[in-house]
Amino acid sequence: MGRPDEAATEALRPSPHHEIASVPQDEFAAEVAPREEPPPPPRHESASAPEDKLAAEVAAREESPPPPPHEVMGPAPTRTRRRHLLPMLLAAVLMTTAAIALWLFFPWSHARQSAPDNAGIHLLHLVETQGYFVESQQAGQLFVIEGRVRNDFATPRRWILLRAKLYTTDGQEARQQLFYAGNVLSTEQLRTLSLADQLGLIQQTPQGPQVAIAAGQEVSFMVPFGDLPDISKLSDYSVEIVASQSS
């Protein structure tokens, strides 16, 4: 067999590397270069007219001053009319003064009977006070306190109101009565009248010549107690001058 040709042998020998075929640089750059986009079609002037109008309106709004803020009006404030208050106060003061003047200076006999003036009792003195039991046909056993009041004022006094009390052996108050000096019951009245009738006589305002007690003069008093507790429990009594009026 003959020796192959060297040129043929070289052609059949395997190559260790694959070679990339070289491409001309200008052709590669032409292939890699980006494609140029076609220019956009020209805009028509009629399409931009609304946008220009809107921009003009916005600019006009920015240049014009903003409108003043809207104020919320509340209810109108009420004004106190103080000029009416002073006459009302003056009228009230005048009415009160007039009422006090009428009460002090007008001769209200019924008011004086129920609430006599208690001024000036320090010169009225009790004289010869005593107590005793009386048997009554209507009221049963009564305990009667009697005595006199002397007027040591320089002027006459009237409507001398007194208070009498009964006490038990342990010092407790058992009974009390309010009455006027100048009302005295007879022995017959004490024995025959009911207790209510007797108290009605001594608790009424004195009338007649015994009303005014002159300076240095004396006036008698009497008060009966009925519906008594156990006699053995009664131990003492007291009399005090409560009020009087100048005559």
ZANU-38060 format. One record per residue (C-alpha): x, y, z. Coordinates in pm, 1 decimal. Last residue first. Layout:
! residues N
<node <X,Y,Z>>;
...
***
This chain:
! residues 247
<node <-9877.4,10176.8,12709.9>>;
<node <-9544.1,10005.2,12661.0>>;
<node <-9589.8,9642.1,12577.2>>;
<node <-9493.1,9328.1,12769.9>>;
<node <-9310.1,9001.1,12723.0>>;
<node <-9206.4,8669.1,12878.5>>;
<node <-9227.6,8715.6,13253.5>>;
<node <-9140.7,8391.7,13430.5>>;
<node <-9325.0,8161.5,13671.9>>;
<node <-9188.8,7837.2,13817.9>>;
<node <-9321.8,7517.2,13977.6>>;
<node <-9191.4,7240.7,14206.0>>;
<node <-9213.6,6879.9,14323.5>>;
<node <-9479.7,6688.2,14139.8>>;
<node <-9422.8,6310.7,14143.2>>;
<node <-9647.4,6241.7,14445.4>>;
<node <-9928.3,6420.5,14266.2>>;
<node <-9923.9,6162.1,13987.4>>;
<node <-9958.6,6355.5,13662.4>>;
<node <-10203.2,6644.9,13635.1>>;
<node <-10480.7,6677.3,13382.2>>;
<node <-10534.5,7032.5,13501.0>>;
<node <-10314.9,7336.0,13564.5>>;
<node <-10476.3,7669.4,13660.1>>;
<node <-10314.3,8012.4,13600.2>>;
<node <-10364.7,8336.9,13795.6>>;
<node <-10233.0,8693.1,13765.3>>;
<node <-10255.4,9015.5,13964.8>>;
<node <-10129.1,9360.4,13857.9>>;
<node <-9902.4,9593.9,14055.3>>;
<node <-9830.9,9967.1,14037.8>>;
<node <-9492.3,10146.0,14053.1>>;
<node <-9538.3,10303.3,13707.7>>;
<node <-9890.4,10253.1,13585.8>>;
<node <-10023.5,9920.0,13467.2>>;
<node <-10234.4,9973.5,13154.1>>;
<node <-10480.9,9696.1,13065.5>>;
<node <-10659.9,9677.5,13401.5>>;
<node <-10901.3,9956.8,13304.4>>;
<node <-11065.4,9752.6,13032.6>>;
<node <-10927.4,9468.2,12824.4>>;
<node <-10673.2,9196.6,12891.7>>;
<node <-10571.2,8990.8,12585.6>>;
<node <-10712.4,8640.0,12617.1>>;
<node <-10510.3,8361.4,12774.9>>;
<node <-10669.1,8380.9,13120.2>>;
<node <-11027.2,8338.3,13000.9>>;
<node <-10960.8,8069.1,12742.7>>;
<node <-10761.5,7873.3,12999.5>>;
<node <-11064.1,7862.3,13231.9>>;
<node <-11296.5,7762.0,12951.0>>;
<node <-11067.2,7477.6,12847.9>>;
<node <-11033.0,7357.5,13207.5>>;
<node <-11409.5,7333.1,13241.6>>;
<node <-11587.0,7583.3,13463.7>>;
<node <-11743.9,7503.3,13799.8>>;
<node <-11473.2,7495.9,14065.0>>;
<node <-11225.4,7748.4,13924.1>>;
<node <-11506.9,7975.7,13812.9>>;
<node <-11655.3,7978.2,14162.8>>;
<node <-11318.7,8057.1,14320.0>>;
<node <-11288.8,8356.4,14091.4>>;
<node <-11052.9,8365.0,13798.4>>;
<node <-10799.6,8645.9,13743.8>>;
<node <-10696.7,8796.3,13408.8>>;
<node <-10466.1,9095.7,13475.3>>;
<node <-10145.1,8912.1,13385.5>>;
<node <-10164.9,8728.3,13055.8>>;
<node <-10120.4,8354.6,12996.7>>;
<node <-9879.9,8089.6,12862.6>>;
<node <-9899.0,7741.8,13019.5>>;
<node <-9650.9,7463.1,13099.7>>;
<node <-9671.5,7102.6,13218.0>>;
<node <-9443.9,6816.6,13337.8>>;
<node <-9094.6,6959.2,13294.1>>;
<node <-8838.1,6711.7,13425.4>>;
<node <-8643.6,6779.4,13745.3>>;
<node <-8655.4,6423.2,13883.1>>;
<node <-8929.3,6516.1,14134.8>>;
<node <-9151.3,6646.9,13855.3>>;
<node <-9174.7,7005.9,13739.5>>;
<node <-9468.1,7241.6,13666.9>>;
<node <-9426.9,7548.0,13448.4>>;
<node <-9574.4,7900.8,13424.8>>;
<node <-9521.2,8147.5,13139.2>>;
<node <-9615.9,8516.9,13155.1>>;
<node <-9732.6,8786.5,12912.6>>;
<node <-9775.7,9143.4,13037.1>>;
<node <-10024.4,9312.9,12806.5>>;
<node <-9961.5,9663.5,12930.7>>;
<node <-9687.2,9888.2,13069.0>>;
<node <-9707.4,10244.8,13207.0>>;
<node <-9396.5,10466.7,13216.9>>;
<node <-9117.3,10507.6,13474.7>>;
<node <-9069.5,10131.5,13478.2>>;
<node <-9091.3,9942.2,13807.6>>;
<node <-9413.9,9763.2,13713.5>>;
<node <-9500.5,9507.4,13977.7>>;
<node <-9637.6,9165.2,13883.1>>;
<node <-9868.2,8975.3,14119.2>>;
<node <-9934.2,8617.2,14227.1>>;
<node <-10129.1,8301.6,14144.3>>;
<node <-10055.5,7939.4,14067.3>>;
<node <-10341.2,7687.3,14068.2>>;
<node <-10308.5,7308.4,14067.3>>;
<node <-10633.9,7152.1,13963.3>>;
<node <-10803.8,6827.3,14064.8>>;
<node <-11102.6,6730.9,13855.0>>;
<node <-11173.5,6937.7,13542.5>>;
<node <-11554.2,6980.3,13554.2>>;
<node <-11641.0,6975.7,13924.3>>;
<node <-11304.5,7128.6,14013.8>>;
<node <-11104.6,7047.2,14329.3>>;
<node <-10842.6,7314.6,14394.4>>;
<node <-10474.8,7265.3,14478.3>>;
<node <-10233.2,7543.2,14575.3>>;
<node <-9950.0,7761.5,14439.8>>;
<node <-9798.1,8092.3,14552.7>>;
<node <-9624.2,8400.3,14407.9>>;
<node <-9583.4,8702.2,14636.4>>;
<node <-9447.8,8959.9,14385.0>>;
<node <-9294.4,8903.0,14040.6>>;
<node <-9093.0,9191.4,13895.2>>;
<node <-9111.2,9399.2,13575.7>>;
<node <-8807.4,9622.5,13525.8>>;
<node <-8618.0,9369.1,13310.3>>;
<node <-8923.6,9325.3,13087.5>>;
<node <-8824.0,9620.6,12868.0>>;
<node <-8857.3,9480.4,12515.5>>;
<node <-9063.0,9166.7,12455.2>>;
<node <-9311.0,9328.3,12215.7>>;
<node <-9625.4,9120.0,12202.2>>;
<node <-9669.7,8843.1,11944.1>>;
<node <-10026.4,8710.7,11931.7>>;
<node <-10196.6,9009.1,12094.3>>;
<node <-9974.6,9260.6,11923.3>>;
<node <-10059.5,9114.6,11585.7>>;
<node <-10433.7,9128.7,11663.7>>;
<node <-10408.2,9492.0,11770.2>>;
<node <-10230.2,9607.6,11457.4>>;
<node <-10184.8,9971.6,11550.1>>;
<node <-9969.2,10085.1,11254.9>>;
<node <-9618.1,10187.5,11356.3>>;
<node <-9395.1,9879.6,11339.9>>;
<node <-9578.4,9659.5,11089.1>>;
<node <-9670.2,9949.4,10862.7>>;
<node <-9311.1,10073.1,10861.5>>;
<node <-9178.1,9724.8,10785.7>>;
<node <-9418.0,9686.8,10492.7>>;
<node <-9325.1,10030.0,10356.7>>;
<node <-8955.2,9950.8,10373.9>>;
<node <-9007.2,9620.1,10191.4>>;
<node <-9212.3,9788.3,9920.0>>;
<node <-8952.5,10062.4,9876.4>>;
<node <-8667.7,9811.2,9852.4>>;
<node <-8856.6,9602.2,9594.4>>;
<node <-8934.8,9911.9,9386.9>>;
<node <-8571.7,10020.5,9395.7>>;
<node <-8459.4,9675.6,9282.0>>;
<node <-8708.8,9676.2,8995.2>>;
<node <-8605.3,10028.2,8892.5>>;
<node <-8239.2,9918.0,8885.8>>;
<node <-8295.4,9605.5,8678.2>>;
<node <-8462.7,9771.0,8377.6>>;
<node <-8148.5,9965.9,8279.4>>;
<node <-7955.4,9643.4,8275.1>>;
<node <-8089.7,9541.9,7939.6>>;
<node <-7876.0,9243.3,7871.1>>;
<node <-7766.4,9232.9,7512.9>>;
<node <-7807.1,8912.5,7319.2>>;
<node <-7533.7,8820.2,7076.9>>;
<node <-7647.8,8769.5,6717.6>>;
<node <-7650.8,8406.0,6625.0>>;
<node <-7339.7,8279.3,6449.1>>;
<node <-7213.4,8395.9,6108.7>>;
<node <-6990.5,8152.2,5930.3>>;
<node <-6735.1,8355.0,5737.6>>;
<node <-6658.3,8252.2,5380.8>>;
<node <-6291.7,8303.2,5304.2>>;
<node <-6211.0,8590.8,5064.9>>;
<node <-6174.0,8485.4,4699.7>>;
<node <-5818.3,8407.5,4585.3>>;
<node <-5641.7,8682.6,4393.9>>;
<node <-5617.4,8631.3,4007.8>>;
<node <-5271.1,8529.6,3875.4>>;
<node <-5310.4,8159.0,3949.9>>;
<node <-5657.0,8151.1,3794.1>>;
<node <-5530.9,8321.6,3477.0>>;
<node <-5243.3,8071.1,3447.8>>;
<node <-5484.2,7781.1,3479.7>>;
<node <-5713.4,7931.1,3214.4>>;
<node <-5419.3,7982.4,2974.7>>;
<node <-5302.3,7625.4,3026.4>>;
<node <-5653.1,7498.3,2945.3>>;
<node <-5664.8,7704.9,2625.6>>;
<node <-5321.2,7577.7,2514.3>>;
<node <-5434.4,7220.9,2574.6>>;
<node <-5754.4,7277.2,2377.3>>;
<node <-5554.1,7421.3,2077.0>>;
<node <-5294.8,7142.1,2058.8>>;
<node <-5497.5,6927.5,1811.4>>;
<node <-5553.6,7217.4,1564.7>>;
<node <-5181.5,7276.0,1525.4>>;
<node <-5140.4,6934.0,1365.3>>;
<node <-4869.8,6726.1,1503.8>>;
<node <-4587.2,6619.4,1269.3>>;
<node <-4558.1,6248.2,1220.9>>;
<node <-4313.7,6089.7,1448.6>>;
<node <-3964.9,6035.0,1306.3>>;
<node <-3891.1,5678.7,1190.5>>;
<node <-3707.9,5481.4,1444.9>>;
<node <-3335.7,5419.8,1368.0>>;
<node <-3235.3,5061.2,1410.1>>;
<node <-2975.9,5002.1,1660.3>>;
<node <-2620.7,4914.7,1544.6>>;
<node <-2540.0,4545.1,1581.2>>;
<node <-2572.9,4447.1,1209.6>>;
<node <-2382.8,4749.8,1080.2>>;
<node <-2121.2,4705.3,1341.5>>;
<node <-2079.2,4347.6,1231.6>>;
<node <-2046.1,4447.5,858.5>>;
<node <-1790.6,4709.8,939.9>>;
<node <-1593.8,4477.0,1155.3>>;
<node <-1557.4,4210.7,876.1>>;
<node <-1653.9,3878.1,1003.4>>;
<node <-1393.1,3633.6,1125.8>>;
<node <-1488.8,3269.6,1121.5>>;
<node <-1484.6,3138.0,1463.2>>;
<node <-1207.9,2878.9,1498.4>>;
<node <-1290.1,2543.1,1642.9>>;
<node <-1003.3,2425.0,1853.0>>;
<node <-815.8,2089.3,1874.4>>;
<node <-808.9,2031.0,1492.0>>;
<node <-844.1,1667.2,1371.3>>;
<node <-590.0,1542.7,1108.0>>;
<node <-768.0,1450.6,772.5>>;
<node <-647.3,1755.8,576.3>>;
<node <-294.8,1718.9,704.4>>;
<node <-291.8,1363.2,582.9>>;
<node <-415.2,1461.0,238.1>>;
<node <-137.4,1711.6,205.2>>;
<node <109.6,1459.2,322.9>>;
<node <5.4,1213.3,49.5>>;
<node <-57.8,873.7,159.8>>;
<node <215.3,620.5,164.4>>;
<node <146.6,330.2,-90.8>>;
<node <0.0,0.0,0.0>>;
***
